[in-house]
């Protein structure tokens, strides 16, 4: 009999998502239930959720979710936060103690806004400032890890099976217009609280099933622009790539997909001239951000989702609809749990982005 760590399940990990195009806020109950049919895709070493629209009363403030090893780490981090931000509210994140979740760190959240005096002195825009401060905490304050930092959204993750993680964080008490979920089966990296998915920076979050063979090339490139990959898993770099391409480079979601899951040169050559020129440009300018290896990912962001397979479609992913809802998961069974009467079941092709936007103004 193989022991934990001796068996490698290459298709392991489960992802799931649901989003209301009308911006209706839904509890986390269904997204938790969607992970149960995919239980065997996980091994209890990581589970997590990202939810958008959950903090409407603090929607103008950045919500920092932070793990601490102990109170001395918390006090050090809070001193730094007070120097750089106005803290509107600070509290422990409510949890439900359950036997399935052990070795629980201190879990706090802060609603903050950058200090205008510091912003003015550094001459940075607000999002760039927040991203840099997150990197400083995660690399410079030992025992503190900011695992969520967007506005009106939050990541909730732990070591455990996802359905247990959902109960642990009491996610049925939250309401959001968009939810993503992940069950982890780590193959090459350790299972620990910081390494669970989703990974997030600002309002971008990533859940990922797969294995990035291009990780070192991707990491070396993205770290030239101030990002620091310290969390012992390849998925972290996808989050930073998304932030870099969309926020800092101004690419559209479709263009971003054409960078990280770029078509083969032979495929590009067969496209119409205008599209061929654009794809050639993107592959030439961002060659080090092509992600190779099997993957399916869901990128969450303020007001929408994007689902994407690798260009060979080496990982499963299914989408469906019902009324204003869109559902995405590794398996159709997970979608049927969320919506038994789901329609338009569809398996996207390799490299084909599925982009869902919430109606403008609804979030």
For each residue, the residues with C-beta under 8 A, 3 or more apart:
1:
2: 6 7
3: 6 7
4: 7 43
5:
6: 2 3
7: 2 3 4
8: 187
9: 12 41 43 185 187
10: 187 211 294
11: 41 209 315 316
12: 9 41 42 43 185 187 209
13: 41 42 182 183 184 185 208 209 210 330
14: 35 38 41 42 162 181 182 183 209 329 330 331 334
15: 180 181 182 183 207 208 209 296 297 298 317 328 329 330
16: 31 34 35 38 180 181 182 328 329 330 334 338
17: 31 178 179 180 181 207 298 300 305 307 327 328 329
18: 26 30 31 34 178 179 325 326 327 328 338
19: 177 178 179 304 305 325 326 356 358
20: 23 24 25 26 177 178 324 325 358
21: 324 325 326 356 357 358 359
22: 324 358 359 362
23: 20 53 177 358 359 362 363
24: 20 177 324
25: 20 53 54 175 176 177
26: 18 20 30 175 176 177 179
27: 30 171 172 173 174 175
28: 31 32 49 51 166 171 172 173 174 175 176 179
29: 32 33 171 172
30: 18 26 27 33 34 179 337 338
31: 16 17 18 28 34 35 49 166 171 179 180 181 338
32: 28 29 35 36 49 162 163 166 167 171 172 181
33: 29 30 36 163 337 338
34: 16 18 30 31 37 38 181 329 334 335 337 338
35: 14 16 31 32 38 39 42 47 161 162 163 166 181 183 334
36: 32 33 39 163 337
37: 34 331 333 334 337
38: 14 16 34 35 41 42 183 329 330 331 333 334
39: 35 36 42 161 163 183
40:
41: 9 11 12 13 14 38 183 185 209 330
42: 12 13 14 35 38 39 45 46 47 161 162 183 184 185
43: 4 9 12 184 185 186 191
44: 159 160 161 191
45: 42 159 184 185 186 190 191 196
46: 42 157 158 159 160 182 183 184 186 191 192 195 196 197
47: 35 42 157 158 160 161 162 163 164 165 166 181 182 183 184 196
48: 155 156 157 158 162 165 181 182 184 196 197 198 207
49: 28 31 32 155 156 157 162 165 166 169 171 179 180 181 182 198
50: 148 153 154 155 156 179 180 198 200 205 207 300
51: 28 54 153 154 156 171 174 176 178 179
52: 152 153 176 177 178 179 203 300 302 303 363
53: 23 25 56 152 153 175 176 177 178 363
54: 25 51 152 153 154 174 175 176
55: 58 59 61 63 111 151 152 153 154
56: 53 59 152
57:
58: 55 61 63 88 89 111 152
59: 55 56 151 152
60: 113 151
61: 55 58 88 111 112 113 151
62: 85 111 112 113 130 149 150 151 202
63: 55 58 109 110 111 148 149 150 151 152 153 154
64: 81 109 110 111 112 134 146 148 149
65: 93 107 108 109 146 147 148 149 154 155 156
66: 74 77 107 108 109 110 137 144 145 146 147
67: 105 106 107 144 145 147 193 194
68: 71 73 74 77 105 106 107 108 143 144
69: 73 105 106 142 143 144
70: 73 74 106 143
71: 68 74 75 106
72: 75 76 143
73: 68 69 70 76 77 106 141 142 143 144
74: 66 68 70 71 77 78 106 108 144
75: 71 72 78 79
76: 72 73 79 80 141 144
77: 66 68 73 74 80 81 137 141 144
78: 74 75 81 82 87 90
79: 75 76 82 83
80: 76 77 83 84 136 137 141
81: 64 77 78 84 85 87 110 112
82: 78 79 85 87
83: 79 80 118
84: 80 81 114 115 118 133
85: 62 81 82 110 112 113 114 115 133
86: 112 113 114 115
87: 78 81 82 90 110 111 112
88: 58 61 111 112 113
89: 58 110 111
90: 78 87 108 109 110 111
91: 108 109
92: 95 106 107 108 109
93: 65 107 108 109 156 169
94: 169 170 173
95: 92 104 107 168 169 170
96: 167 168 169 170
97: 101
98: 101 164 167 168
99: 102
100: 160 161 164 168
101: 97 98 104 158 159 160 164 165 168
102: 99 159
103: 159 193
104: 95 101 107 158
105: 67 68 69 193
106: 67 68 69 70 71 73 74 92
107: 65 66 67 68 92 93 95 104
108: 65 66 68 74 90 91 92 93
109: 63 64 65 66 90 91 92 93 154
110: 63 64 66 81 85 87 89 90
111: 55 58 61 62 63 64 87 88 89 90
112: 61 62 64 81 85 86 87 88
113: 60 61 62 85 86 88
114: 84 85 86 118 119 126 129 130 133
115: 84 85 86 118 119
116: 119 120
117: 120 121
118: 83 84 114 115 121 122 129
119: 114 115 116 122 123 124 126 129
120: 116 117 123
121: 117 118
122: 118 119 129
123: 119 120
124: 119 128 129 132
125: 128 129
126: 114 119 129 130
127: 130 131 202 247
128: 124 125 131 132 248
129: 114 118 119 122 124 125 126 132 133
130: 62 114 126 127 133 134 149 202
131: 127 128 134 135 149 201 202 243
132: 124 128 129 135 136 226
133: 84 85 114 129 130 136 137
134: 64 130 131 137 138 146 149 201
135: 131 132 138 139 226 227 228
136: 80 132 133 139 140 141
137: 66 77 80 133 134 140 141 144 145 146
138: 134 135 141 144 145 146 228 230 231
139: 135 136 228 230
140: 136 137
141: 73 76 77 80 136 137 138 144
142: 69 73
143: 68 69 70 72 73
144: 66 67 68 69 73 74 76 77 137 138 141
145: 66 67 137 138 193 194 231
146: 64 65 66 134 137 138 149
147: 65 66 67 155 157 194 199 200
148: 50 63 64 65 153 154 155 156 200 205
149: 62 63 64 65 130 131 134 146 200 201 202
150: 62 63 153 154 200 202 203 204 205 302
151: 55 59 60 61 62 63 203 302
152: 52 53 54 55 56 58 59 63 302 363
153: 50 51 52 53 54 55 63 148 150 176 203 205 300 302
154: 50 51 54 55 63 65 109 148 150 174
155: 48 49 50 65 147 148 198 199 200 205
156: 48 49 50 51 65 93 148 165 166 169 171
157: 46 47 48 49 147 165 182 193 196 197 198
158: 46 47 48 101 104 165 168 169 193 196
159: 44 45 46 101 102 103 191 192 193 196
160: 44 46 47 100 101 164 165 168
161: 35 39 42 44 47 100 164 165 183
162: 14 32 35 42 47 48 49 165 166 181 182 183
163: 32 33 35 36 39 47 166 167
164: 47 98 100 101 160 161 167 168
165: 47 48 49 101 156 157 158 160 161 162 168 169 196
166: 28 31 32 35 47 49 156 162 163 169 171 172 181
167: 32 96 98 163 164 170 171
168: 95 96 98 100 101 158 160 164 165
169: 49 93 94 95 96 156 158 165 166
170: 94 95 96 167 173 174
171: 27 28 29 31 32 49 51 156 166 167 174
172: 27 28 29 32 166
173: 27 28 94 170
174: 27 28 51 54 154 170 171
175: 25 26 27 28 53 54
176: 25 26 28 51 52 53 54 153 179
177: 19 20 23 24 25 26 52 53 358 362 363
178: 17 18 19 20 51 52 53 300 304 305 358
179: 17 18 19 26 28 30 31 49 50 51 52 176
180: 15 16 17 31 49 50 198 205 207 298 300 305
181: 14 15 16 17 31 32 34 35 47 48 49 162 166 207
182: 13 14 15 16 46 47 48 49 157 162 196 197 198 207 208
183: 13 14 15 35 38 39 41 42 46 47 161 162
184: 13 42 43 45 46 47 48 191 195 196 197
185: 9 12 13 41 42 43 45
186: 43 45 46 189 190 191 195 233
187: 8 9 10 12 211
188: 211 234
189: 186 195 232 233 234
190: 45 186 195 232
191: 43 44 45 46 159 184 186 195 196
192: 46 159 195 196 232
193: 67 103 105 145 157 158 159 196
194: 67 145 147 231 232
195: 46 184 186 189 190 191 192 231 232 233
196: 45 46 47 48 157 158 159 165 182 184 191 192 193
197: 46 48 157 182 184 206 207 208 235
198: 48 49 50 155 157 180 182 205 206 207 300
199: 147 155 205 206 231 233 235 236 238 239
200: 50 147 148 149 150 155 203 204 205 206 239
201: 131 134 149 204 239 240 243
202: 62 127 130 131 149 150 243 247
203: 52 150 151 153 200 300 301 302
204: 150 200 201 239 242 243 246 247 299 300 301
205: 50 148 150 153 155 180 198 199 200 239 299 300 301
206: 197 198 199 200 235 238 239 242 297 298 299 300
207: 15 17 48 50 180 181 182 197 198 297 298 300
208: 13 15 182 197 235 238 295 296 297
209: 11 12 13 14 15 41 295 296 297 315 317 330
210: 13 293 294 295 296 297 310 314 315
211: 10 187 188 234 293 294 295
212: 215 218 234 235 237 238 291 292 293 295
213: 292 293
214: 217 218 290 291 292 293
215: 212 218 219 234 237
216: 219 220
217: 214 220 221 288
218: 212 214 215 221 222 237 241 288 289 291
219: 215 216 222 223 229 237
220: 216 217 223 224 288
221: 217 218 224 288 289
222: 218 219 225 227 229 237 240 241 244 289
223: 219 220 226 227 228 229
224: 220 221
225: 222 244 248
226: 132 135 223
227: 135 222 223 237 240 243 244
228: 135 138 139 223
229: 219 222 223 236 237 240
230: 138 139 236
231: 138 145 194 195 199 236
232: 189 190 192 194 195
233: 186 189 195 199 236
234: 188 189 211 212 215 237 238
235: 197 199 206 208 212 238 239
236: 199 229 230 231 233 239 240
237: 212 215 218 219 222 227 229 234 240 241
238: 199 206 208 212 234 235 241 242 260 291 295 297
239: 199 200 201 204 205 206 235 236 242 243
240: 201 222 227 229 236 237 243 244
241: 218 222 237 238 244 245 259 260 289 291
242: 204 206 238 239 245 246 256 299
243: 131 201 202 204 227 239 240 246 247 248
244: 222 225 227 240 241 247 248 249 289
245: 241 242 248 249 251 255 256 259 260 286 289
246: 204 242 243 249 250 251 252 253 256 301
247: 127 202 204 243 244 250
248: 128 225 243 244 245
249: 244 245 246
250: 246 247
251: 245 246 255 256 259
252: 246 255 256
253: 246 256 257 299 304 306 353 355
254: 257 258 353 355
255: 245 251 252 258 259 278 282
256: 242 245 246 251 252 253 259 260 306
257: 253 254 260 261 306 308 351 353
258: 254 255 261 262 263 278 279 282 351
259: 241 245 251 255 256 262 282 283 286 289 290
260: 238 241 245 256 257 289 290 291 308
261: 257 258 290 291 308 309 310 311 350 351 353
262: 258 259 279 282 283 290 311 351
263: 258 267 268 271 279 311 351
264: 267 268 311
265: 268 269 283
266: 269 270
267: 263 264 270 271
268: 263 264 265 271 276 279 280 283
269: 265 266 276
270: 266 267
271: 263 267 268 275 276 279
272: 275 276
273: 276 277
274: 277 278
275: 271 272 278 279
276: 268 269 271 272 273 279 280
277: 273 274 280 281
278: 255 258 274 275 281 282
279: 258 262 263 268 271 275 276 282 283
280: 268 276 277 283 284
281: 277 278 284 285
282: 255 258 259 262 278 279 285 286
283: 259 262 265 268 279 280 286 287 290
284: 280 281 287
285: 281 282
286: 245 259 282 283 289 290
287: 283 284 290
288: 217 218 220 221
289: 218 221 222 241 244 245 259 260 286
290: 214 259 260 261 262 283 286 287
291: 212 214 218 238 241 260 261 295 310
292: 212 213 214 310
293: 210 211 212 213 214 310 314
294: 10 210 211 310 312 314 315
295: 208 209 210 211 212 238 291 309 310 314 315
296: 15 208 209 210 307 308 309 310 315 316 317 330
297: 15 206 207 208 209 210 238 307 308
298: 15 17 180 206 207 305 306 307 328
299: 204 205 206 242 253 305 306 307 308
300: 17 50 52 153 178 180 198 203 204 205 206 207 304 305
301: 203 204 205 246 304 305 306
302: 52 150 151 152 153 203 363
303: 52 357 358 360 363
304: 19 178 253 300 301 355 356 357 358
305: 17 19 178 180 298 299 300 301 326 328 355 356
306: 253 256 257 298 299 301 353 354 355 356
307: 17 296 297 298 299 317 319 328 348 353 354
308: 257 260 261 296 297 299 348 351 352 353 354
309: 261 295 296 313 314 315 317 348 349 350 351 352
310: 210 261 291 292 293 294 295 296 313 314 315 350 351
311: 261 262 263 264 350 351
312: 294 350
313: 309 310 348 349 350 351
314: 210 293 294 295 309 310 350
315: 11 209 210 294 295 296 309 310 330
316: 11 296 330 331 347
317: 15 209 296 307 309 328 329 330 347 348
318: 328 329 330 331 332 335 345 346 347
319: 307 326 327 328 344 345 346 347 348 354
320: 326 327 328 332 335 339 342 343 344 345 346
321: 325 326 327 342 343 344
322: 325 327 339 341 342 343
323:
324: 20 21 22 24
325: 18 19 20 21 321 322 339
326: 18 19 21 305 319 320 321 356
327: 17 18 319 320 321 322 335 338 339 342
328: 15 16 17 18 298 305 307 317 318 319 320 335 354
329: 14 15 16 17 34 38 317 318 332 333 334 335
330: 13 14 15 16 38 41 209 296 315 316 317 318 334
331: 14 37 38 316 318 334 335
332: 318 320 329 335 336 345
333: 37 38 329 336 337
334: 14 16 34 35 37 38 329 330 331 337 338
335: 34 318 320 327 328 329 331 332 338 339 342 345
336: 332 333 339 340 342
337: 30 33 34 36 37 333 334 340
338: 16 18 30 31 33 34 327 334 335 342
339: 320 322 325 327 335 336 342
340: 336 337
341: 322
342: 320 321 322 327 335 336 338 339 345
343: 320 321 322
344: 319 320 321
345: 318 319 320 332 335 342
346: 318 319 320
347: 316 317 318 319
348: 307 308 309 313 317 319 352 353 354
349: 309 313 352
350: 261 309 310 311 312 313 314
351: 257 258 261 262 263 308 309 310 311 313
352: 308 309 348 349
353: 253 254 257 261 306 307 308 348
354: 306 307 308 319 328 348
355: 253 254 304 305 306
356: 19 21 304 305 306 326
357: 21 303 304 360
358: 19 20 21 22 23 177 178 303 304 362 363
359: 21 22 23 362
360: 303 357
361:
362: 22 23 177 358 359
363: 23 52 53 152 177 302 303 358
